[in-house]
């Protein structure tokens, strides 16, 4: 990724990217309906529903994964580490996968995909920084400090795990401990793109989340170098990008509903967008980090801005919070 895309140290200047889309139309009741879930978060960057009506939260600055039992509100820490925990996903059988990132790009710590057991113990599944260093799929200059691995999200499928690496600009497939590149996202040009470390003036895509839609395709959100966000629809078997949505604020999370509706969160615009064949809607959520759909409900993470300046939050988001875009 280029110099503007250290995702864990999100820049306040990018809030201006909210102007990339028009605002919600007037509504008689524009206030979002947010119901808090759990407490004590610092930076809940990614969420995942688990078995038994549970919600798992990757709290990046807390360096942990926490579980909330939605039926009684009980909250517990299932993993505590020392590196930022960026992504988390839970299989139907309860297997937990998480990604550990470097945090400070000036510190060359390894980045990893780990499996977390309900006992709190963990094991490294793959060294993602080692793969990036050895292969560099996007071909950018590996000598630049920010052209490296930042595994921002993880999707645990039945037979393999997919990682969205924001630093490497790619999707990775991890199976039986072996890593390979599935998709390398292209750079793009837009007003505000800086000189890139690939020698031109362009923006990196910076994938921030990946989910499997009911149609069998992967849906990926892109930060777009904090300039313009994108959504990519990807063939999960061969990695081909079959459709792209652009013109959005920088995106930090994505979810797909049971009818194919797309939800995308933007920390920078403090909104969650809903996209269907008939149009686009938006809900106001302060510092919206990630959005997740499951158990018939939509949940969203929230982080104080600048990062670490206050407590984070996790909310249940009411469908009534969305209003049509003008």
N, C-alpha and C positions, 0 to 999 in steps of 0.2 A: 504494500500500500504506500501511497505517497505521503509527503510530510504532514498532511492535514488529517491523517486518519489513524491516530493512536486512539483506538476506540475506548480504552479504559480511562483515558484522560480527555474526555469529551470537552470540546471548546465552547465557551459561552457564545462566541460570535456566531455560531451556527444556528442560533435561535432564529436569526433573520431568514433562514431557509423556509420558514413557515409561509412566507409570501409566495412560494412557488405554486400554491394552489389557492383558489378563492375560498373564502370562509363560509361557514354554515349559513344557510338562509335563516331569516328571522323565525323565532319560535316563541310560542306563548310561555313555554317553560324550558328555557335553554340550559338550565343547570343540570349537569350530569348526575345520574343516580349511582352513587358509589357506596358500596357496603364494605367496610374494612374486614380483612381476613388476617388473623394473626397480628403479631406486633414484634418490635425489636429489630426490624430490618435496617440495614445500612444502604445497600445497593442491590436490590432484588432484580438482577438483570435477566434471568430466565426462569420460567415456570414450567411445570409438567404435572399433569394429572397421573396418579398412580392407582393401583387397585385398592378396593375397600374405601372408595370415596375419600381419597387423600390427595393433597397437593404438595408437591416438592418445589422448593425455592432455592435457586443458586444465588447466594448473597455474596457478590464479588468481593467487596471490601471487608466483609466479615470472614472471608476465606472458608465458607462453610456451605453445606446443604442442609436445609431444615425441612421437616415434614409437618404439615398441618392436617389433622383428621377433621374433615369438613363436617362430620355429623356431630362432633362434640367440642370442636375448637382446640383440642389438645395439640400442643406444639412441642416438637423435640428436634434436637440436632442429630442427624444421622451421619454427618461427616464434618470433621474440623481439620483444616489444614493450615498451611502458611502462605500459599500462593493464591492469587485471586481465582475464585471458582466462577467461570464465565457461563457455562452452559450445563444443563441437566436434562435428562430424559429417562423415563422409567418404562420398561416393558410391562406387558400385561401380567407376566409372572413375578413382577416385583423387582427384577434386576435393575439396578440404578447405574447409569453412566453419567460421567461428568467430565468437563474439560478444565484444565488448569492452564492459565496464561502467565505471561511474563510480568504483567503489571506495569512496571517502569521499563520502557523500551531500552533505556541505557544499561539495564542490568541483564546480561545474557543468560537468564535462567531457562531451563528446559521447559517446553510446553508438552502437555501430556493429555491423553485420553485415559481415564481411570474407570474402573468398576468399583462401586461402593456396595458393601454388604450391609444388611440390616443391623449387623452387630457393630457397625461403625468402622470396621477394618476396610482396607482398600488395596487394590493392586493396579499397577500400571499395565494398561493394555497395549499402548503404543506411544513411542516418543515422536511427537509430531514435528518438533523443531529439527530433529535429526533427519526426518524425511524431507522437510523443506530445504535444509542445507544441502542435502545430497542431490535433490532433484530439481528444485526451483521451477515448478511447472509454469508459472506465469512469465518466466524469462527476464524478470527485472533484475537490476543490479543488486546482487546479494551483499555488496559492501555497504549499502546505505542502511542506517540504523533501523529504519522502519519497514524495510522490505524483508519481513521475517514472518514467523508464525504467531498468530493470535487466534486460537481456536475458540471462537465466540459462541458457538452453538453446537448442539449434538442432537441427533435423531437416532434412537435405538430401534431398528427394525428387527424382525424376527430372526433373520439369518445374518445380519451385518449391521454395522453402525456407520452413520454418515456424519461427518463433521463439516461445518461451515467455518473455514479459516479466513478470518477477516484480514489478517496480515498477508497471507499468501494469495488472496483473491481466488480461492478455489473451493470446490467441494471435494472432500476426501472420503474414500470408502475404506473401512477397517474391518477385516474379516480374518479370524484366526490369528490376530496379532499382526497381520501384514497390511501395509498401507499402500493405496494407489490413488492417483488423481482421477476423479470422475468428471468434473467440469472445471474449466478455467474460464472465468468471466472476463469479457473484454472491457478494456477501458472505453471511455466515451468523452465527447467534447461538449462543453456547455459553458455559458458565461460564468466566470469565476474559477474555472479550472486552472491550477497553477502549473508551472513547469514540472513535469513528472520525471522520475528517475529512470524511465525507459527512453529518455531523449526527446520527447515531444511535450506539447502542452495538452494535457488530458487529465481526466479524473479516474481514479481507480474505483471499481464497483464496490468493494469492501462488503462481502456478504456477512450478514449479522444473525440470520436465523434461517432454519430449514424445517419444513413440516411436510408430511405426506397428506395429500388431498384425497377425498373419497373417490376421485377419478383415477387414482394410482400414480399421479404425477407428483413430483416434488415442487414445493413452492418456497422460494428463497427471497428474503428481504435484503436490500442493499443500502448501505449508508451513503454510497456515492461520493466519497471524499468530503463529506459534510457539505456538499454543494447541491446535489440532486439525488433523491432516492429512487430506487427501481424495485420492481417485483419481477422475478424470473420464474417461469414455468419450465421445469426440467424433466426430461425422461430419466427415470431413476435407474434404468438398466444400462443405457449407453451415454448418459450425461448430456445429451443434446438439448440446447435451449430452444424450446418450441414457441415461446411467446414472451414478450417483455412489456411491462407497463412502466412508463416513465413520467416525468413531470411532477414528482411527489417530493415532499420534504424528506430529508435524510431519515431512513427507516432503521429501527433497532429491533423489531420483532414482527412475527407473522403467525397467523393461525388460519385454518380453513374450517368452515362450518360443515355440518352434515349435508347441506344442500349445495355445497360448492361456493358459498359466499366467502370472500377473502377479507380477513381483518389484518390491518397493518398498524403498528404502533410507531410513534415518532417521539423520542425524548426531546428533540429540538423544537418541534411544533407543539408539544404538550397535547397531542391528540391521538385518538385511535380512529382509523378510517375503516369503513366497511364498503366493499366493492362488490357489486353484483352486475348481472347483465343489464339491469335497468337503471343503474346509476351509482352514485357515490354518496355516502353519508359520513359524518364526523361526530365524534364525542370528545368533549374536553376532559382530559385527564392530566393533571400536573406531572411533568417529567415522566411521561409514559415510556417505560423501558421495554417490556415484552407483553404480548397478549397471547392467551391460550384458550382454546375451546375444548370442553369436555364435560361429561356428566350433565349435558343440557344447559351449561352455563358458560359465561365468558368471564375470564379473570384477567387482570392487568396489573403489572408491577409499576411502581412509581418511585422515582429517585429525586432527592433534593438537588437543586442546581445552584451553584457549582457542586460537582460531586463531593460528597462528604460534608457538606455544609449543614446538613440536618438529617433527620431520620427518613428512611424510606417507608414505603407502604405497599401492601397488596390489597386489591379491591375486587369484589364481584361487580361487574359492570352491567347495568340494566339495559335491555334493548331500547328502552325509552330514552336513553341518553343520546341516541343518535339523531341528528337532524340532517336534512338534505343539504348538499353543497349547492351554492348558487351558481 
